[in-house]
Amino acid sequence: MVAVFILWRYVPASHPVMSTTSTVEQRLTWTKNYVTNHMLPDGSVLYDYDAVSNHAIGGTYNAATVRDAGISYVSALLFEYDHDAAMKSVAEKYADTFFSNSRSIAQNPTGENAIVYSALSILGEEDPVWNRAHASAMKLVLDQILVEQLPSGAFAESATDTKVNPYYTGEALLALSYALDAQTANTVKTLIKEAVIKTYASINAGVIEPQDAKSLYMWLNRGTVRLLASPDFSAMEKSSFVQAAQKIHTETMNDILPIDPHANSCIWGEGIGQYLLLDTSTTTDSALWHSLQKIVTDNLVLQATSTSPQSNSINNGGFAPEYGAVTARIDYTQHCIGMLITYETLLKEKSPQNGDY
């Protein structure tokens, strides 16, 4: 906790701490503009847009399937957040485009398949028609994820790769948490449970190097929050899940601190927020809670509004990579949306009488 306290002191109090659910709700409403308006005619996502010159910024990442996967997932999160029918349509279009425009499921990297699997799961939870329409694709994705688990328990980029990928390990774990909820066949549930337990055992055994912990951090915490609520694991098994999350949390904090207060740090805010959800003993007086508040507050300055430097009708609602930037990028915006949704959940949990703290 000492390292986290340093973070809290390090971030300058340049503007009031953002602490009410009403403010979070307004900011999340703005993000829907960005998610909707960054969809290209073919249903893929526009990665980066320069508000000054009014043109798309090209390059490798502008057409990468990893960005289409990310926008699918965060659009689904926005739909899950307030059940906005318009956002559901946007999320469905992004998810469908991922499968129609990308390589085959077997050729896609583990992490991309896993992220879209999670998106499909969210969209299908309350829509049986959607669920049935995508059942075949989801089965193929789940089978592929399970094939790509290494003997160590971590996950590789593909079935032919033998190198541990920390990003994909966390993303695969989150997808497995959704898969477990969706399965009714005991044989399949058993396979998923075994894969989950094996993954956490690998983390506790140190398969993920300390310098790679930050790549796993946010996705691991999201998956752990879901799996701790599952009735399919024993108290002892869940204890090992928490142990792994604590290990990765400590290693991540040791690596990323101090955080640059002028750069977008939403991925760390999202990860810390999810960690606070799984660590129910943390109170609003803790250094970690105050660290999250500061990260949220400082990153809101990076959201494009009508008066910000990266503003235009396309970028509004998105988040810039750093102070003074004239772009609003999907990868940063994705994690800022995840952070804000998590933060609102925490506000309601920490101050249930009115949701504000």
N, C-alpha and C positions, 0 to 999 in steps of 0.2 A: 504493500500500500504506500510505501514511502515514495516510490517512483511516480505513482499516480498523483500524489500531492505536489510533486515538482511540476507536473504538467499543469495542474490547476493554477499554480502561482505564475507559471511562465506565460500563459496566454493573457494578453493585455485586455483590460476591461474598457474597450474603446466605445462600447455601446451597451445599453441595458440588457440584462439577461432576459432572454425570451422564455417565458415560463407558463403561458396559458394555452389550453387546448384550442381556444378560439383562434389564436394566432396560427397555430399549427394547421388547423383545418383550412384556413384561408390560403396559406402557402401551398398546401397540397392541392387545393382547387386550381391554383395557378399552374401547377406542374402538368395538369391534364392538357393544357394548351400546347405545351411543348411536346408531350408524347404524341398527341394527335397530329400536330402540324409538321412533325419530323418524319412522317410516313411518306415514302416516295410512291410514285404511281404503281410500282409493282408490288407494293406492300412491305418492302424492306425499309430500313431506317436510314435517315440522313445523319451521318455521324457527327459532322462539325459544320457550322455555318458562320461566316464572317458577317457581322451586322453592319460594318462600315462599308465594305465593298459590295454587300448584298450578293454573295455567291457562295456556293458550297466549296469547302476546302477538301480537295482530293487527297489521294494517298492510299496506302495499303489498308488502313483501318476504315476507310469510308465505305467499303463493300464487304467487310469481314463478317462471316457468319456468327462470330462471337458477339458482335453488336446486335444482330438480329435476335440472338438467343436472349441477350440481356434485356432488350426492350420488350420481348414477349413476357418475360418473368415480371418485370416491374409494372407493366400494364395490367397483368393479372393481379398483382398486389394492390394496385389502385382500385380495381374492380372489387376485390375482396374487402377493401377498406370501407367503402360506402355503398357498394352494390349499384353503382351508376351504370345503367343499361348502355349508354353511349360508350363508356370505357370498356365494357364487356365486348362490344363489337370491334373496337380497336384492338384489344388484346387477342381476340380470335383471329383477326386478319394477320397480325404479326406472327402468331403461332403457325397458322396455315402456310404463310409465305416461307417460314423457316424450312418446312419440310418440302415445299415445292421447288424452292430456289437453291437450296444447299445441296451438298453431295449426299450420297446415300447415308442412311443411318450408320451403317458399318464404317463408313469413311469419316464421319464427323468425329472430332475429338470428344472424349468422354465428358468433359465439362459442359460443352455446348448442348449435347444431348440431354445431360442431366438437368440443366437449367430449364430447358423447354419442357422436359417431363414434369418438373415442378409447376410450371405455368399451366400445362394441360390439366394437371391434377386440381389446381385451384379452380379453373374454369369448369371442370366437370363435376365438382362437388355438389353443386345445386342445379345441374343441368343434365339430366339423364340422356337426352338426345345428343348433346355435344359429346358426352362420355362414350356413348355407343359408336358414334361416328369416328372417334379417334382411338378406339380400343385396340385395333390392330397395330397402329403406329406405336402406341404406348407399350404394348407387349414387346415389340421389336426393340424399342429403346431400353426397356428394363433388362431384357436378355443381354443386350450389348453391354450395359453397365456392369452386370454381374460377371461377364466374360473378362472385362478389363480390370478386375481386381487382381492384384499381384499376390503371390504366395505370402508376402509379408503382411497383407491386410490393407495396405495403402492402394492407391489407384494410379494407373499409368495413363498416358495420353490416348493410347489405342491398344487393341488386343495384341499387336505385334511389338509393342514397346515394353521395355523392362525397367525403365527409369521412373522412380516415384515422382508424381506431380502433386505438390501440395494444394494448388488451386482445385484440381480435379478431384482430389480426395475429399475435400470439403463439399464440393458441389454434388458429388456422387452420394455422399452421406445424406445430404438434404433430400435428394431425389428418393433415396431409399426410405426416408421417413414418410414421404407421401405414398410411396408404393405400398408400404406396410398397411396404411389406412385403407387402401383401395382393394386389397386382396381378400378373397373369401376362401380360396383353396388353401388348406393347411400345408400342403407340400410347398407351395410357393412362399407362403409366410415363413416357413421354416428356413428356406434358402435366404430370404431377406434378413431374417433375424441373425442367422449365422454370419452373413456378410457384415452387418452392423457391428456385432460383437467383435469380429475379427479386426475391423477398422479401428475401433477404440483401443483394442489391445496393442495394435501396431503403434498408435500414437503414444500410449503410455510406455511402450518399450523404446521409444526414441527413434523410430524410423524416420520421422520428420525432423530434419536438422533444425537447431534453434534459430539459425538465420533464415529459415524458410517458414517459420511459424506464422509470421504476419500474413503470408499468402493464404494460409488455411483459416485464419482466425475468425473472420466474419461468418463464412459459410459453416464452419464447425459449430459456432454458437447457435446459428439459426437451426441447424439440424438437431442439436442437443436439446434446445427448448422444446421442440416438437416430440422428440423421443422420450423425454422425461415425463411427458403427459400420456404416453402410450401404456396400455394395460398389458402389453405383450412382453414386458421385461420385468425381471425380479428387482427387488431393492438393491441387491448386491451388484447386479449388472448396471443399474442406473448409477450406483456409486462410482463405478469405473468410468462411466461417461462423464460425470462431473469432474473426476480426477483428471481426465484427459483435457477437458476444457480449462481447468485451472492451470494445468501445465502450459498449455499453449498461450493462455492469457498472460502469464508471468513472462514467458519468453518474448511475446509480442511487445509488451510494455517496455521491456528492457531494450528492445531494438528500435522502436519508433520514437521514443522520447528524446529530446523535447520536440513536440510537433510545431512546425512552422505555422504561425497564426495567420500568415498571408496567403497560404496555399489551401486549396480545397482538401479537406480532411474528412469528408463525409463517410468514407469507407471505414475509418477508425471510429467515428461516432456511431455508425450502424453496428459495428462489431461490439463496442463497449455497451451499447444499449441492449443488444441481445444477451450479452454476458450478465447484465443486471437483471434481465428477465429470468435467467436460470439461477442466479444467486439471490434468492429471496430474502437473505439476511441483511442485504445492503439497504441502508436507510437514506433519506434525503439529506442527512447530515454528513454523509461519507464523502471523502475526497473524490472517489470515482464518480459519484453522482454529480458533483459540482464540475468535474472535468467534462462530463457529457454535456451539461448545460452550456458550458463555454464553447465547446465545439459546435453545438447547434447554433448558438447565437452568432458566432463569428462567420459561420458558413452561410447564414441567411443573407449576408451582405453580397454574396456571390450570385444570388438568384436574380435573373434578368427580369426587370420590371420596366415600366414605361419611361423611367428616368435613368436607367443604368446604361453603362457604356456598351454592353453586349445586346441591347434591346432592339427588337423589331418584332413583327407579328409572328415570325417563325420561332425565334429564340425565347420569347417571353415565357417565363415559368421554368426555364432550364437553369442550370448552374454552370458558372465558369470554372475553369481549372485553377485560376488564381486571381488575385486582386488586379484590376486594370485590364483584364483580358476582354476582347471584343467577340468572343465566341462562347457558346454554351454547348458543351459536349455531352453525348448520351451516356458515356461511362460514368462521368462524375454525377450527372443528374440521376442516374439509376440508383447510386448509393445514397444520394441525398434524400430521395423519396423513401428508400428503405429506412434511413435514419429517422426521418420525421414521423413515419408511421409507428416505428418502434418507440420513439420518444413520447408520442401521444398516449400510447398504451401504458408506458411507465408513469406518466403524469396521472392517469386515472387510477393506477394501482397504488401509487404513493400518496395520493390525496383523493381517496374515493368519494369524499363528501361533495366535491364539485369539479373534480378533474383538473383543478388549477393548483399550482404550487409556486 
